[in-house]
């Protein structure tokens, strides 16, 4: 049979609160650091989305300008015929 009283460290460990006991402990979460990291992440993602949206608008404008130019050329050719 195992005798808990034979180990003097065992009784000391049992008297300690769970936060004081040795072993793997959970680090307290720093809310401000976590919030700051999330804000930075959202800011980075928003900038990336804004940049993509701007590029899409430029592409759309270029496509529309090319369509207008092509339409004018076709109209002129039809008038000539």
N, CA, C and O atoms as a GROMACS GRO file, in nm:
protein
  324
    1UNK      N    1   0.084  -0.118   0.000
    1UNK     CA    2   0.000   0.000   0.000
    1UNK      C    3   0.088   0.125   0.000
    1UNK      O    4   0.196   0.125   0.060
    2UNK      N    5   0.043   0.230  -0.066
    2UNK     CA    6   0.119   0.354  -0.080
    2UNK      C    7   0.093   0.442   0.042
    2UNK      O    8  -0.022   0.465   0.079
    3UNK      N    9   0.199   0.489   0.102
    3UNK     CA   10   0.186   0.573   0.222
    3UNK      C   11   0.218   0.717   0.183
    3UNK      O   12   0.332   0.749   0.152
    4UNK      N   13   0.118   0.802   0.185
    4UNK     CA   14   0.135   0.943   0.149
    4UNK      C   15   0.214   1.020   0.253
    4UNK      O   16   0.277   1.121   0.220
    5UNK      N   17   0.213   0.975   0.376
    5UNK     CA   18   0.281   1.048   0.483
    5UNK      C   19   0.432   1.029   0.479
    5UNK      O   20   0.504   1.104   0.544
    6UNK      N   21   0.481   0.930   0.405
    6UNK     CA   22   0.624   0.905   0.399
    6UNK      C   23   0.696   1.011   0.316
    6UNK      O   24   0.816   1.032   0.335
    7UNK      N   25   0.628   1.077   0.227
    7UNK     CA   26   0.689   1.180   0.143
    7UNK      C   27   0.654   1.317   0.200
    7UNK      O   28   0.537   1.355   0.198
    8UNK      N   29   0.752   1.392   0.253
    8UNK     CA   30   0.721   1.523   0.313
    8UNK      C   31   0.674   1.624   0.208
    8UNK      O   32   0.598   1.715   0.242
    9UNK      N   33   0.717   1.612   0.085
    9UNK     CA   34   0.676   1.705  -0.020
    9UNK      C   35   0.530   1.685  -0.059
    9UNK      O   36   0.465   1.779  -0.106
   10UNK      N   37   0.479   1.563  -0.041
   10UNK     CA   38   0.341   1.535  -0.079
   10UNK      C   39   0.243   1.618   0.003
   10UNK      O   40   0.148   1.674  -0.053
   11UNK      N   41   0.264   1.625   0.133
   11UNK     CA   42   0.171   1.702   0.217
   11UNK      C   43   0.179   1.850   0.185
   11UNK      O   44   0.078   1.920   0.190
   12UNK      N   45   0.300   1.899   0.151
   12UNK     CA   46   0.313   2.040   0.114
   12UNK      C   47   0.240   2.069  -0.016
   12UNK      O   48   0.176   2.173  -0.031
   13UNK      N   49   0.251   1.977  -0.111
   13UNK     CA   50   0.183   1.995  -0.240
   13UNK      C   51   0.032   1.994  -0.224
   13UNK      O   52  -0.038   2.068  -0.292
   14UNK      N   53  -0.018   1.911  -0.134
   14UNK     CA   54  -0.162   1.902  -0.113
   14UNK      C   55  -0.217   2.028  -0.048
   14UNK      O   56  -0.334   2.062  -0.068
   15UNK      N   57  -0.134   2.097   0.030
   15UNK     CA   58  -0.179   2.218   0.098
   15UNK      C   59  -0.179   2.339   0.005
   15UNK      O   60  -0.249   2.437   0.030
   16UNK      N   61  -0.102   2.333  -0.103
   16UNK     CA   62  -0.095   2.445  -0.196
   16UNK      C   63  -0.222   2.452  -0.280
   16UNK      O   64  -0.285   2.350  -0.309
   17UNK      N   65  -0.258   2.573  -0.318
   17UNK     CA   66  -0.373   2.590  -0.406
   17UNK      C   67  -0.334   2.543  -0.546
   17UNK      O   68  -0.215   2.532  -0.576
   18UNK      N   69  -0.432   2.515  -0.633
   18UNK     CA   70  -0.400   2.467  -0.768
   18UNK      C   71  -0.311   2.564  -0.846
   18UNK      O   72  -0.231   2.520  -0.928
   19UNK      N   73  -0.324   2.693  -0.821
   19UNK     CA   74  -0.242   2.790  -0.894
   19UNK      C   75  -0.097   2.784  -0.849
   19UNK      O   76  -0.008   2.820  -0.925
   20UNK      N   77  -0.072   2.738  -0.724
   20UNK     CA   78   0.062   2.733  -0.672
   20UNK      C   79   0.130   2.599  -0.697
   20UNK      O   80   0.251   2.589  -0.682
   21UNK      N   81   0.056   2.498  -0.733
   21UNK     CA   82   0.113   2.365  -0.752
   21UNK      C   83   0.205   2.365  -0.873
   21UNK      O   84   0.177   2.428  -0.975
   22UNK      N   85   0.317   2.292  -0.861
   22UNK     CA   86   0.408   2.283  -0.975
   22UNK      C   87   0.347   2.203  -1.088
   22UNK      O   88   0.253   2.126  -1.068
   23UNK      N   89   0.401   2.223  -1.206
   23UNK     CA   90   0.350   2.151  -1.322
   23UNK      C   91   0.304   2.248  -1.427
   23UNK      O   92   0.326   2.368  -1.415
   24UNK      N   93   0.240   2.198  -1.531
   24UNK     CA   94   0.195   2.288  -1.638
   24UNK      C   95   0.089   2.384  -1.587
   24UNK      O   96  -0.012   2.344  -1.529
   25UNK      N   97   0.115   2.510  -1.609
   25UNK     CA   98   0.021   2.612  -1.564
   25UNK      C   99  -0.026   2.692  -1.684
   25UNK      O  100   0.046   2.708  -1.782
   26UNK      N  101  -0.147   2.741  -1.676
   26UNK     CA  102  -0.202   2.825  -1.782
   26UNK      C  103  -0.160   2.968  -1.756
   26UNK      O  104  -0.173   3.019  -1.645
   27UNK      N  105  -0.110   3.031  -1.859
   27UNK     CA  106  -0.072   3.171  -1.846
   27UNK      C  107  -0.198   3.256  -1.851
   27UNK      O  108  -0.289   3.228  -1.928
   28UNK      N  109  -0.204   3.360  -1.769
   28UNK     CA  110  -0.321   3.448  -1.775
   28UNK      C  111  -0.323   3.522  -1.909
   28UNK      O  112  -0.219   3.563  -1.959
   29UNK      N  113  -0.439   3.536  -1.964
   29UNK     CA  114  -0.455   3.602  -2.093
   29UNK      C  115  -0.455   3.753  -2.072
   29UNK      O  116  -0.533   3.806  -1.993
   30UNK      N  117  -0.367   3.821  -2.141
   30UNK     CA  118  -0.362   3.966  -2.135
   30UNK      C  119  -0.462   4.019  -2.237
   30UNK      O  120  -0.439   4.011  -2.358
   31UNK      N  121  -0.572   4.070  -2.189
   31UNK     CA  122  -0.682   4.112  -2.276
   31UNK      C  123  -0.639   4.223  -2.371
   31UNK      O  124  -0.676   4.223  -2.488
   32UNK      N  125  -0.560   4.318  -2.322
   32UNK     CA  126  -0.520   4.429  -2.408
   32UNK      C  127  -0.429   4.382  -2.521
   32UNK      O  128  -0.441   4.428  -2.634
   33UNK      N  129  -0.340   4.289  -2.490
   33UNK     CA  130  -0.251   4.236  -2.594
   33UNK      C  131  -0.331   4.157  -2.697
   33UNK      O  132  -0.310   4.171  -2.817
   34UNK      N  133  -0.424   4.076  -2.648
   34UNK     CA  134  -0.508   3.996  -2.738
   34UNK      C  135  -0.594   4.088  -2.826
   34UNK      O  136  -0.605   4.065  -2.946
   35UNK      N  137  -0.653   4.189  -2.766
   35UNK     CA  138  -0.736   4.283  -2.841
   35UNK      C  139  -0.654   4.360  -2.942
   35UNK      O  140  -0.698   4.383  -3.055
   36UNK      N  141  -0.534   4.400  -2.903
   36UNK     CA  142  -0.446   4.472  -2.994
   36UNK      C  143  -0.406   4.385  -3.113
   36UNK      O  144  -0.401   4.432  -3.226
   37UNK      N  145  -0.377   4.258  -3.086
   37UNK     CA  146  -0.340   4.166  -3.193
   37UNK      C  147  -0.457   4.144  -3.288
   37UNK      O  148  -0.438   4.141  -3.410
   38UNK      N  149  -0.576   4.129  -3.234
   38UNK     CA  150  -0.694   4.110  -3.319
   38UNK      C  151  -0.721   4.234  -3.402
   38UNK      O  152  -0.757   4.224  -3.520
   39UNK      N  153  -0.705   4.352  -3.342
   39UNK     CA  154  -0.727   4.477  -3.414
   39UNK      C  155  -0.626   4.491  -3.528
   39UNK      O  156  -0.662   4.530  -3.639
   40UNK      N  157  -0.501   4.461  -3.500
   40UNK     CA  158  -0.398   4.468  -3.603
   40UNK      C  159  -0.427   4.371  -3.717
   40UNK      O  160  -0.409   4.404  -3.834
   41UNK      N  161  -0.471   4.252  -3.681
   41UNK     CA  162  -0.504   4.151  -3.782
   41UNK      C  163  -0.620   4.198  -3.869
   41UNK      O  164  -0.616   4.186  -3.991
   42UNK      N  165  -0.724   4.252  -3.806
   42UNK     CA  166  -0.839   4.303  -3.882
   42UNK      C  167  -0.800   4.420  -3.971
   42UNK      O  168  -0.846   4.431  -4.085
   43UNK      N  169  -0.714   4.508  -3.919
   43UNK     CA  170  -0.669   4.623  -3.997
   43UNK      C  171  -0.591   4.577  -4.121
   43UNK      O  172  -0.611   4.630  -4.230
   44UNK      N  173  -0.504   4.479  -4.103
   44UNK     CA  174  -0.425   4.425  -4.215
   44UNK      C  175  -0.516   4.362  -4.319
   44UNK      O  176  -0.498   4.382  -4.439
   45UNK      N  177  -0.614   4.284  -4.273
   45UNK     CA  178  -0.707   4.218  -4.365
   45UNK      C  179  -0.793   4.320  -4.439
   45UNK      O  180  -0.821   4.304  -4.558
   46UNK      N  181  -0.836   4.426  -4.370
   46UNK     CA  182  -0.918   4.529  -4.433
   46UNK      C  183  -0.839   4.601  -4.541
   46UNK      O  184  -0.892   4.628  -4.649
   47UNK      N  185  -0.712   4.634  -4.512
   47UNK     CA  186  -0.629   4.700  -4.614
   47UNK      C  187  -0.613   4.612  -4.737
   47UNK      O  188  -0.618   4.661  -4.850
   48UNK      N  189  -0.594   4.483  -4.714
   48UNK     CA  190  -0.578   4.390  -4.826
   48UNK      C  191  -0.706   4.385  -4.909
   48UNK      O  192  -0.700   4.386  -5.032
   49UNK      N  193  -0.822   4.380  -4.843
   49UNK     CA  194  -0.949   4.377  -4.916
   49UNK      C  195  -0.972   4.508  -4.993
   49UNK      O  196  -1.020   4.506  -5.106
   50UNK      N  197  -0.937   4.621  -4.931
   50UNK     CA  198  -0.952   4.749  -5.000
   50UNK      C  199  -0.864   4.754  -5.124
   50UNK      O  200  -0.905   4.805  -5.228
   51UNK      N  201  -0.742   4.703  -5.112
   51UNK     CA  202  -0.651   4.702  -5.227
   51UNK      C  203  -0.707   4.614  -5.338
   51UNK      O  204  -0.703   4.652  -5.455
   52UNK      N  205  -0.757   4.497  -5.303
   52UNK     CA  206  -0.816   4.408  -5.404
   52UNK      C  207  -0.937   4.473  -5.470
   52UNK      O  208  -0.954   4.462  -5.591
   53UNK      N  209  -1.020   4.540  -5.391
   53UNK     CA  210  -1.138   4.606  -5.445
   53UNK      C  211  -1.096   4.716  -5.542
   53UNK      O  212  -1.156   4.732  -5.649
   54UNK      N  213  -0.993   4.792  -5.506
   54UNK     CA  214  -0.943   4.897  -5.594
   54UNK      C  215  -0.890   4.841  -5.724
   54UNK      O  216  -0.914   4.898  -5.831
   55UNK      N  217  -0.818   4.729  -5.717
   55UNK     CA  218  -0.767   4.666  -5.839
   55UNK      C  219  -0.881   4.617  -5.927
   55UNK      O  220  -0.876   4.629  -6.050
   56UNK      N  221  -0.984   4.561  -5.865
   56UNK     CA  222  -1.100   4.515  -5.943
   56UNK      C  223  -1.170   4.631  -6.012
   56UNK      O  224  -1.214   4.618  -6.126
   57UNK      N  225  -1.180   4.746  -5.944
   57UNK     CA  226  -1.243   4.863  -6.005
   57UNK      C  227  -1.161   4.912  -6.124
   57UNK      O  228  -1.217   4.949  -6.227
   58UNK      N  229  -1.028   4.911  -6.110
   58UNK     CA  230  -0.943   4.953  -6.222
   58UNK      C  231  -0.958   4.860  -6.341
   58UNK      O  232  -0.966   4.904  -6.456
   59UNK      N  233  -0.961   4.730  -6.313
   59UNK     CA  234  -0.980   4.632  -6.422
   59UNK      C  235  -1.115   4.652  -6.490
   59UNK      O  236  -1.125   4.647  -6.613
   60UNK      N  237  -1.218   4.673  -6.410
   60UNK     CA  238  -1.352   4.694  -6.466
   60UNK      C  239  -1.354   4.818  -6.554
   60UNK      O  240  -1.413   4.817  -6.662
   61UNK      N  241  -1.291   4.925  -6.508
   61UNK     CA  242  -1.288   5.048  -6.586
   61UNK      C  243  -1.214   5.026  -6.718
   61UNK      O  244  -1.258   5.073  -6.822
   62UNK      N  245  -1.102   4.954  -6.713
   62UNK     CA  246  -1.027   4.926  -6.835
   62UNK      C  247  -1.109   4.843  -6.932
   62UNK      O  248  -1.108   4.869  -7.053
   63UNK      N  249  -1.180   4.743  -6.882
   63UNK     CA  250  -1.264   4.658  -6.967
   63UNK      C  251  -1.375   4.742  -7.031
   63UNK      O  252  -1.402   4.727  -7.150
   64UNK      N  253  -1.438   4.829  -6.953
   64UNK     CA  254  -1.546   4.913  -7.007
   64UNK      C  255  -1.492   5.008  -7.113
   64UNK      O  256  -1.556   5.028  -7.216
   65UNK      N  257  -1.374   5.066  -7.089
   65UNK     CA  258  -1.315   5.156  -7.188
   65UNK      C  259  -1.283   5.080  -7.318
   65UNK      O  260  -1.304   5.132  -7.427
   66UNK      N  261  -1.232   4.959  -7.304
   66UNK     CA  262  -1.202   4.878  -7.423
   66UNK      C  263  -1.331   4.842  -7.497
   66UNK      O  264  -1.333   4.841  -7.620
   67UNK      N  265  -1.437   4.811  -7.423
   67UNK     CA  266  -1.565   4.779  -7.487
   67UNK      C  267  -1.620   4.900  -7.562
   67UNK      O  268  -1.671   4.885  -7.673
   68UNK      N  269  -1.610   5.018  -7.503
   68UNK     CA  270  -1.658   5.140  -7.569
   68UNK      C  271  -1.577   5.165  -7.696
   68UNK      O  272  -1.633   5.197  -7.801
   69UNK      N  273  -1.446   5.152  -7.685
   69UNK     CA  274  -1.359   5.173  -7.801
   69UNK      C  275  -1.391   5.074  -7.913
   69UNK      O  276  -1.400   5.112  -8.029
   70UNK      N  277  -1.407   4.948  -7.876
   70UNK     CA  278  -1.441   4.845  -7.976
   70UNK      C  279  -1.577   4.873  -8.038
   70UNK      O  280  -1.594   4.856  -8.158
   71UNK      N  281  -1.672   4.914  -7.957
   71UNK     CA  282  -1.807   4.945  -8.006
   71UNK      C  283  -1.803   5.061  -8.106
   71UNK      O  284  -1.872   5.057  -8.207
   72UNK      N  285  -1.723   5.163  -8.078
   72UNK     CA  286  -1.710   5.276  -8.170
   72UNK      C  287  -1.650   5.231  -8.303
   72UNK      O  288  -1.695   5.272  -8.410
   73UNK      N  289  -1.546   5.147  -8.295
   73UNK     CA  290  -1.482   5.098  -8.418
   73UNK      C  291  -1.580   5.017  -8.502
   73UNK      O  292  -1.586   5.033  -8.624
   74UNK      N  293  -1.657   4.931  -8.437
   74UNK     CA  294  -1.755   4.849  -8.508
   74UNK      C  295  -1.863   4.938  -8.569
   74UNK      O  296  -1.907   4.914  -8.681
   75UNK      N  297  -1.907   5.039  -8.496
   75UNK     CA  298  -2.009   5.131  -8.548
   75UNK      C  299  -1.959   5.203  -8.672
   75UNK      O  300  -2.031   5.217  -8.770
   76UNK      N  301  -1.836   5.249  -8.668
   76UNK     CA  302  -1.778   5.318  -8.783
   76UNK      C  303  -1.768   5.224  -8.903
   76UNK      O  304  -1.798   5.263  -9.016
   77UNK      N  305  -1.727   5.101  -8.879
   77UNK     CA  306  -1.717   5.003  -8.989
   77UNK      C  307  -1.853   4.973  -9.049
   77UNK      O  308  -1.866   4.957  -9.170
   78UNK      N  309  -1.955   4.965  -8.965
   78UNK     CA  310  -2.091   4.938  -9.014
   78UNK      C  311  -2.140   5.056  -9.099
   78UNK      O  312  -2.204   5.036  -9.202
   79UNK      N  313  -2.111   5.179  -9.057
   79UNK     CA  314  -2.152   5.297  -9.133
   79UNK      C  315  -2.083   5.301  -9.269
   79UNK      O  316  -2.143   5.343  -9.368
   80UNK      N  317  -1.959   5.257  -9.274
   80UNK     CA  318  -1.884   5.258  -9.400
   80UNK      C  319  -1.946   5.159  -9.497
   80UNK      O  320  -1.951   5.185  -9.618
   81UNK      N  321  -1.992   5.047  -9.448
   81UNK     CA  322  -2.050   4.945  -9.535
   81UNK      C  323  -2.184   4.994  -9.578
   81UNK      O  324  -2.254   4.926  -9.652
   0.00000   0.00000   0.00000
